[in-house]
Every structure is written in structure tokens, then in C-alpha cells.
Amino acid sequence: MQRDAATLFGAQATGTFLGLPAASVAEFDSPIAILGAPAATPYSSVGAYCAAAPGAIRLASAAYAANVTHIDFDLGGPIFPSGTVAAADLGDLAYDEGDPAQNRDRIRDTIATILERGAVPVVIGGDDSVPIPMFQAFAGRGPLTLLQIDAHIDWRDEVMGERLGLSSTMRRASEMGQIERIIQVGQRGIGSARVGDFEDARRHGVSFVPAKMVDGGGTDQVIGLVPMGQPVIINFDCDALDPAIMPGVIAPTPGGLSYWQAVRILHGVAERAPIAGFSIVEFMPERDIGGLGAITASRLLVNMLGLIARQKVML
């Protein structure tokens, strides 16, 4: 068995994120609901290549499971400031690579139920087609700001005949009436976007802050784009991060965001607006190195749980 410092301080295997209570969609009563969504609409050429991500990220969180009540220095105190655990893990949704429509329905309907219960959904994907049905679940709950942190803009209308795949996430979001404003951060390198796709996004009113601009001008320029008080959905694509800390992605590209840049953005946004939902996607465990990417993803999730919990305490 591999041993590390976490073992010394009580880490043990856990089937849930951070060892948090497990619950079903029908019975949970926590203000934050963690949900694994391994796949929605995979392209036939690559399949559900991120399907193992929820399990790998949960496993990486086991190192902290015995220390949930300890001080987290990213958050300046315990993860859950009220002293009581404010989140439940609802496990992973079933998926079928041969039935993407059913996958999407299952994601949308489950998140809609979470929202109806007054909780904030925190979704562990899965590839970047997973957020499309997540966004759909917010129908009638606008106006919302959508913040995408990603190396790519995802504005293709279709790829290989598929209009609901990972390359079309933000174009589909732009067609949803509940999403009033879109902010996209972290673009770099070459992706699937054509010049016309970028021009369409600009005409729609998208605010872009490429990775080069974040590096040169800091994170305040991103945070300042988020309207005060308007609920925000954050979609965090792991390839937005530098591959030095997030090697487990399908398209690693130099020049991504650092951990602290990402954390500052998340904390700054939470100071300006209520977090209505969060998803982290595009982690590919098979390409990870020494579990580093899984640990990084789990730490971002811990920050989000703490930020959302603090907002709930203030309500």
C-alpha cells in the first residue's frame, strides 16, 4: 500500500468526496449537493473518455477526509464555517454511451430536482458536454451569469453532426433564455474554434479574457466582469490549468492558469455574486501523473464547497 503524509494524519479510503455523507436525490437535506456525471454526449471517435473522473477525484479527496474540521488555509478556516457539514454526495449518475439523450435527460432532471430542493449543485464531470443539460436545468431561474474557465471557447455549432457535444457547450448556453451574460476565461493555443465561431461569440456579447491577459493583467479584470448580486454558474474545464499542475487532460497546452490564479478567481467571484451551480469537467485520469491532476481538481472543489457554504451561512 502506498503511504504518504495523509496516512499519518488519518486518511482512509472513502466512497464519497471528502468522506462527506452519502445520500440519494430523494432524501438529501443539505444546502450543497455533490453529483458525479461521468458522461452526457460523447463523440463516437473518443467515447466517454472522462467517465472515470468522478471516481478519481473522490479518491484524491480521501487524503483530507479525516481533517474536514481542520483549518483550510485557502479558505481561512474550516471548510464548513458553521461547524456542521453542509454538503452531501449523491454519487454518480448512470450513463450509456449508446443513449446520449437519456444521459442528458438524467443529468438535467436530477439537477432540476436539486434546485427545487433549494440546494446548490456541484457537479463532477465527465467531459464538457455534461454542462449543457446542467444549464438546461436552470430554465426559468434567470437571469444568470455564466462563467466558463477553459482553454477553449466551445462555440462550434456542430462537430461530426453532433450539436450537443463538448465543442458546442457555450454556443448552446448562449441559446438559453435564463443565461443573460457569458464570461469566458483562460483561452490559449489552438482548439476546434473557427474564426467565425469566435466572431459569433463576440457578436453575442461574450466577454473574453484569454490566459495571456490573465497572466499580464491579473485576475481582478476577470472578477470585475461578474455583475454584483447576479447568480452565477461556474463551469471549470480542467484544461484551463497549466499542465504542470493538471497533466490529466486530452489536450494539454502550455501557458494555463496557475492554481492560485484559479483560486483567486473563484474567491473573487464568490465575493460579488451567489454561486448558483458549479461544474468541473474534462479531467482524464488515464493521463494523470502521480495523481497530481486529481489532487488539484479535488482542491478546487474543496474551495468551492467552502465558498458556497460561507454564502449559505450569510443568507
N, C-alpha and C positions, 0 to 999 in steps of 0.2 A: 504494500500500500504506500502510495506517495505521501510523504509527510512534509508539512511546512509550518510556518508560524501560526497559521489559523488552527491547526490541530492542537497546538499548545494551549490556545485560548478557548477550546471547547467546540470547535467546528465539527459538524457531523452531517451525514447525508440527510437531505430533506427533499420531499417531493413537491414542495411549494416554493415560491420565490421568498427568500429570506426566512423560510420556515414559518411564514405567516399562516393564519388559519385557512384551511380549505373549506370551500362552501360551494353549493350549487347555485345556479342562476335563480332558482325558485326560492331559495331560503336565505341568501346572504342579507345582512343588515348593516354593512359597513359603508361609510361615505366614499370609499375608493374601492373599485373592483378591478383586479388584475385578470386579464384574459389572454390566453395563448391562441393565436390564429395562424397555424402553420402554412396555409395556402389559400388563395382565392382563385385567381385566373392565371395559371401557369401557361407560358408559351410551350407548344409541343416540342420545340427544339432544345429546351433546357429543363422542362419539367418543374416540379416543386423543389427547387434547389436550396431553398432556405427553410424547408419544413422542420429540420432538426433544431432550428434556432431557439424556440422557446425552452426546450429541454436543456440545451447547453447553457443558456443564460441563467436559468433557475439553478443549475448545478454550480455555476460560478458564484452565485449568491450564498451558497452554503457556508462559505468562509466567514460570513457575517451573521449567520443565523443565531448564534449564541450570544451575540452582542448588540441586539437591536435596541436595547435600552441604554447603551453606552453613548458617549458624546461622539457625534459625527462632525468633524471639523469643517467639512464642506458646508454644513448646514448651521454650524454654530451651536449645536445642542443635539439632543436625541432626535432620531428620525421623526418620531411622532411626539410633538411637544406637549400634548395633553397628558401624557403618561400612560395612555391606553392605545393599543394597536388600532389603527383606523383603516386598515385595508384587509381584504380577503382575496384569496387566489381561487378563481373559479375553474382553474385547469385549462386544458386545451380543447378547442372545438375539433370535432371530426372533420375530415376533408377527403375528397375523392378527386384525383387528378382528371378523371374522365367525366366529372359532373361539376364544372366550374359554376354554373348557375346556382346549383344547390349550395355550393360553398359560399357564394356571395350572399344568398338569402340567409344562411345560417349566421354569418357574421353580422349582417345588418340587423336581423331580428333580435339577436342576443344583445347587441349594443343598445338597441332601442329599448329593450327591457331594463337594462342597467340604468339608462337615462330616466326612464319612467319611475324607477325606484329612487331617484334623486341622487344617484351616485355618479362619480367621475370615472369613465372607463380608461384604463391604462392597458394598452394592447401590445403584446409581444408578438411581432411577426417573425417569420413569414416574409415573403417578398413584397415589393412596393405596389402590388395590385391590391393587397389587403386593405389599405386605407380607403379605397373607393367605396366599398359598402359601409365602411365605418362612417365616412362623411354623409352617406345617404341616410344613415340612422338619425342624423340631426335635422332632418326635414321638418320645417315648421318651428325650429328652435333658434332662428336667426334674429338679428344679423350677427354673423360671426366673422372673426378674423382667422385666416388660415396661415400659419407659419410653417413653411417647409424648409428643413435644413438638409441639404442634399448636394452631391456633386453634379447632379444632372437636373434638367428642368422638367422632364416628363410631360412635354406638350405635344407629342405625336398624336394625331387623330386615330391612327391605327398602325399596327405592325403585324405583317403577315395575316391581315384580315381581322386581327383581334383589336377591338376598341376599348377593352376593359383591362388590358394588361399593364405591366409595370411601367411602360414608357408613356402611358397616357393618363397617369394619375391626376396631374394638375389640370390638364385640359378638361377632364370630366368634372373635376371640382369646380372649374370656372362656370360650368353649366348649371350648377345647383343654386337655387334662389336663396338658400339660407346663408351662403358664403358671400359676404359683402366685399371682403378685401383679401388679397393674397400677397404674401411676402415670401420671397424665395431667396435663401441664403446659402452660400458655400459653393457655387458653381465653379468648375475648373475643368481643364483638359477638353477632350473631345468625347461627346456622347452621341446619342441617337438623334438629337435635335437638328433639324434643318434650319436654314436662315429664316424661312417662312414661319416655322414654329415659334421661334423667338420673337419675330415681329408680331405674330398673333397675340402672344402673351403680353407684349408691351402695349398693344392696342387695347387689350382688355383692362390694362391698368395695373399690371403686376409690378411690384417694387422688387428689383433685383439688387442683391449685394453679393457679388462674386467673392470667392475665397481670397483673391488678390486684394480686394478692397478691405476685407476684414483684417487681413494682415497689415495693410498700410494705414488703415484709419481706425482700427479698434472695433469693439463690439457695441459701443454706445450708439453708433449710427444705425445698427440693426434694431436695438431696443427702442429707439425713438420713433421707429415706424409703426409700432404697435399702439393703437388708439387706447387712451386711458379708459378703463372700465368696460371695454367691449370684450365679451368672452372670446377666448382664443383656443383653437385646436392646434396642437403642435405635432407635426409628422417628422420624425427624425430618422433619416436614412443613414445607416452606419458608414456608407462610403463617403459621407461628408467629412469624416475624420481623417487625419493623416494616417496612412497605412503603417507608420511606425508604432501607433497605438491601436490600430484597427486593421490588422492584416487579413481578417477573415471576410473578405468581400469578393464579389465576382469581377469587379473592375477597379483594382487598386490604382490610384493616381497620385503622384507626388503633390504636395502643397495643400493638404487638407487642414481642417481646423484642428487646433490643439484641444486637449481635454479641458483646459481652463477657459479657452475661448468659448467652447460649447457650454460649460457650466455657467459662465458669466451671462451668456445669452439667456439661458433658461431662468436663472435667478432674476435677471433684469426684467424679463417679460412678466414673471410672476408678481413683481412689484407694481406693475402697471395694469394688469388685467387678470380676471379669474380664468383659470385653466379649465376649459370645458371637456377636454379629452387629450390624450397623448398616445402616440404610437411610435414604436421603434421597430424598424424593418431592415431588411437586406443584410442581415448577419448570416454568414455562411460558415458553419462550424468546421466543415471539412478543410477549409483553407486557413483556419486559425493557426497561430504559432504559440505553443505553450499556454494556451488558454487566455492569452493577453486580451484578445478582442472581446471574449465573453466577459472577462472581468470588467473591462471598460464599459461595455453595454450595461452590465448589472449596476455599476456605479452611477451611470446616468439615470437609470431607473430609480435607484435609491434617492438621488437628488429630487427627482420629480415627485416621488411619494412624499418626501419631506415638505416640498414646496406646496403641494396640494393640501396636505394635512394642515399646514400653517394657515392657508387660506380658509379652510373649513373652521378652524378654531376662531378666526376673526369674524366670521359671519354672525 
